[in-house]
Amino acid sequence: MPRIVALFASVALLAVATILLAGCEGSIHTAPLPSSTTKLTPNPDYIYVAPFNTKTARWLVGRDGIDIVQFKENFQTNFTVQLLKRLSKMAPSQQRWVDDLPDHGWLVSGEFITVDQGSRALRTAVGAGAGETTLQTNVYVYDLSISKTQYVLAFRTGVEDAKGDTGAGSGSAPAGLSALAEPVSTGMGLGSGLKLDTTRTCREICARLEPYL
């Protein structure tokens, strides 16, 4: 019996540690709100941003000798800064960790799906889409006055989505996410890179949120 109790305690501690680590990355989504008619409260006092989860991504970084850990941290930080800069034009915005959330406002959280640095040499020498970069994310938007653990809106960036966002929903797949999983062209052409992809993605997120203001 003591062995069973010890095993149960170990499993419980591992589960708690996993939740805490996930919280540090900003992945707090458990499920969409059950009602598909629930919409974001207009004119939020604040739009908060939790750093997007880097552990979910397929990272393709082609430069030799690069510190991938540092690259991920820098990319996550820069993405958050750029997203906050654009969101601040819509409403006051600030970074917020998921364990310290207020009772009002929107929270934008998410995860990186594909971060592909591509090939600068191919983009320069060949062009026409060769060596292009790819940045894909899943985005989850919470109305904190409704729930801090169930999202109201979900959508994917960087992947063609014929349906568009559908708001909250049910099922195993997040509501509003495209079923497509293959990287698509960024349309940037020659000279494109992850910096431009970041700008495009942040612009896309803001465009998806603007109608709900």
C-alpha positions as CSV (number, residue, x, y, z in Angstrom):
1,M,0.0,0.0,0.0
2,P,2.8,2.6,0.8
3,R,4.3,1.9,-2.6
4,I,0.9,2.6,-4.3
5,V,0.6,5.9,-2.3
6,A,4.1,6.9,-3.2
7,L,3.4,6.2,-6.9
8,F,0.2,8.2,-6.8
9,A,2.0,11.1,-5.2
10,S,4.7,11.1,-7.8
11,V,2.2,11.1,-10.6
12,A,0.3,14.0,-9.0
13,L,3.5,16.0,-8.6
14,L,4.5,15.4,-12.2
15,A,1.0,16.6,-13.4
16,V,1.3,19.7,-11.3
17,A,4.8,20.5,-12.6
18,T,3.6,20.0,-16.2
19,I,0.7,22.4,-15.7
20,L,3.0,25.0,-14.2
21,L,5.6,24.7,-17.0
22,A,2.8,25.0,-19.6
23,G,1.5,28.1,-17.8
24,C,4.9,29.8,-18.1
25,E,4.6,29.4,-21.9
26,G,1.1,30.8,-22.1
27,S,-0.7,27.6,-23.1
28,I,-3.7,27.7,-20.8
29,H,-6.4,26.6,-23.2
30,T,-8.3,23.6,-22.0
31,A,-11.3,23.7,-24.3
32,P,-13.5,26.2,-26.0
33,L,-16.5,27.7,-24.3
34,P,-19.5,25.3,-24.8
35,S,-21.7,28.0,-26.5
36,S,-20.9,28.8,-30.1
37,T,-22.9,32.1,-29.7
38,T,-20.5,33.5,-27.0
39,K,-18.6,36.5,-28.4
40,L,-15.8,38.7,-27.1
41,T,-17.0,41.7,-25.0
42,P,-16.6,44.8,-27.2
43,N,-14.2,47.6,-26.3
44,P,-12.0,45.8,-23.8
45,D,-10.1,47.9,-21.2
46,Y,-7.0,46.0,-22.0
47,I,-5.8,43.4,-24.4
48,Y,-3.2,41.1,-22.6
49,V,-0.7,38.9,-24.4
50,A,0.8,35.8,-22.9
51,P,4.0,34.6,-24.6
52,F,3.3,32.0,-27.2
53,N,4.3,28.4,-26.5
54,T,7.6,27.5,-28.2
55,K,7.6,23.9,-27.2
56,T,4.8,23.0,-29.6
57,A,6.6,24.2,-32.7
58,R,8.5,22.4,-35.5
59,W,11.6,24.5,-35.6
60,L,13.7,24.5,-38.8
61,V,16.6,26.8,-38.3
62,G,19.2,26.4,-41.0
63,R,22.2,28.4,-39.9
64,D,25.2,26.4,-38.7
65,G,26.3,26.9,-35.2
66,I,23.2,28.7,-34.1
67,D,22.1,28.4,-30.5
68,I,18.6,27.0,-30.9
69,V,17.6,27.6,-27.3
70,Q,18.6,31.3,-27.5
71,F,17.0,31.6,-31.0
72,K,13.6,30.4,-29.6
73,E,13.8,32.8,-26.7
74,N,14.7,35.7,-28.9
75,F,12.0,34.8,-31.4
76,Q,9.3,34.5,-28.7
77,T,10.3,37.8,-27.1
78,N,10.4,39.7,-30.4
79,F,7.1,38.2,-31.5
80,T,5.5,39.3,-28.2
81,V,6.9,42.8,-28.6
82,Q,5.6,43.1,-32.2
83,L,2.2,41.8,-31.3
84,L,1.8,44.2,-28.4
85,K,2.9,47.1,-30.5
86,R,0.1,46.4,-33.0
87,L,-2.5,45.5,-30.5
88,S,-1.8,48.8,-28.6
89,K,-3.3,50.6,-31.6
90,M,-6.6,48.9,-30.9
91,A,-6.6,49.1,-27.0
92,P,-4.2,49.5,-24.2
93,S,-2.0,46.3,-24.2
94,Q,0.5,44.6,-22.0
95,Q,2.2,41.3,-21.5
96,R,0.6,39.2,-18.7
97,W,1.6,35.8,-17.4
98,V,-1.2,33.3,-17.2
99,D,-1.0,32.9,-13.4
100,D,-1.7,36.6,-12.8
101,L,-4.8,37.5,-14.9
102,P,-7.3,40.2,-14.1
103,D,-11.0,39.8,-14.2
104,H,-11.6,41.9,-17.3
105,G,-10.2,42.4,-20.8
106,W,-9.1,40.1,-23.5
107,L,-6.2,37.7,-23.3
108,V,-4.4,36.6,-26.5
109,S,-2.4,33.4,-26.1
110,G,-1.2,30.8,-28.5
111,E,1.5,28.4,-29.7
112,F,4.0,28.3,-32.5
113,I,3.3,25.4,-35.0
114,T,6.0,25.9,-37.7
115,V,9.0,28.2,-37.6
116,D,11.1,27.7,-40.7
117,Q,13.9,30.0,-41.4
118,G,14.2,28.9,-45.0
119,S,17.3,29.6,-47.1
120,R,18.5,33.1,-47.7
121,A,20.8,31.9,-50.3
122,L,18.0,30.3,-52.3
123,R,15.8,33.3,-51.9
124,T,18.6,35.5,-53.2
125,A,19.8,33.3,-56.0
126,V,16.6,31.7,-57.2
127,G,13.6,33.6,-55.9
128,A,10.1,32.6,-57.1
129,G,9.3,31.1,-53.7
130,A,12.5,29.1,-53.3
131,G,13.9,29.0,-49.8
132,E,10.9,30.8,-48.4
133,T,10.3,31.1,-44.7
134,T,7.2,29.8,-42.9
135,L,5.6,30.9,-39.6
136,Q,2.4,29.2,-38.4
137,T,0.6,29.8,-35.1
138,N,-2.5,28.7,-33.3
139,V,-4.1,31.7,-31.5
140,Y,-6.6,31.5,-28.6
141,V,-8.5,34.5,-27.4
142,Y,-10.1,34.6,-24.0
143,D,-12.6,37.1,-22.6
144,L,-11.4,37.2,-19.0
145,S,-14.8,38.4,-17.7
146,I,-16.3,35.1,-19.0
147,S,-13.5,32.6,-18.4
148,K,-9.8,32.4,-17.8
149,T,-9.4,28.8,-18.9
150,Q,-11.9,28.4,-21.8
151,Y,-11.3,30.4,-25.0
152,V,-14.0,32.3,-26.9
153,L,-12.2,32.5,-30.2
154,A,-9.5,30.4,-31.9
155,F,-7.9,30.6,-35.3
156,R,-4.7,29.6,-37.1
157,T,-2.3,31.9,-38.9
158,G,0.0,31.1,-41.8
159,V,-2.3,28.4,-43.1
160,E,-5.1,28.7,-45.6
161,D,-8.5,28.5,-43.8
162,A,-11.5,28.2,-46.1
163,K,-14.0,28.3,-43.2
164,G,-12.6,31.3,-41.4
165,D,-13.0,31.6,-37.6
166,T,-16.1,30.2,-36.1
167,G,-15.8,31.5,-32.6
168,A,-16.2,29.1,-29.7
169,G,-17.2,25.5,-30.4
170,S,-16.9,21.9,-29.3
171,G,-15.0,18.8,-30.4
172,S,-11.4,17.7,-30.2
173,A,-10.0,20.4,-32.6
174,P,-9.9,24.0,-31.5
175,A,-12.8,26.0,-32.9
176,G,-11.9,28.0,-36.0
177,L,-8.7,26.2,-36.8
178,S,-8.0,25.0,-40.3
179,A,-7.6,21.2,-40.8
180,L,-4.7,21.9,-43.2
181,A,-1.3,21.2,-41.8
182,E,1.1,21.9,-44.6
183,P,3.2,25.1,-44.8
184,V,2.0,27.5,-47.4
185,S,3.8,30.3,-49.3
186,T,4.1,33.6,-47.4
187,G,3.7,35.4,-50.7
188,M,6.7,37.6,-49.8
189,G,9.0,36.4,-52.6
190,L,12.5,37.6,-52.8
191,G,14.0,39.0,-49.6
192,S,11.3,37.5,-47.4
193,G,12.3,36.3,-43.9
194,L,11.0,35.5,-40.4
195,K,11.0,39.3,-39.6
196,L,8.5,39.9,-42.3
197,D,6.6,36.8,-41.4
198,T,6.3,38.1,-37.8
199,T,4.9,41.4,-39.1
200,R,2.5,39.6,-41.3
201,T,1.3,37.2,-38.5
202,C,0.8,40.1,-36.0
203,R,-1.1,42.0,-38.6
204,E,-3.3,39.0,-39.3
205,I,-4.0,38.5,-35.6
206,C,-5.1,42.1,-35.3
207,A,-7.3,41.8,-38.4
208,R,-9.0,38.8,-36.9
209,L,-9.7,40.6,-33.7
210,E,-10.8,44.0,-35.1
211,P,-14.4,43.0,-36.0
212,Y,-15.0,42.1,-32.3
213,L,-14.1,45.6,-31.1
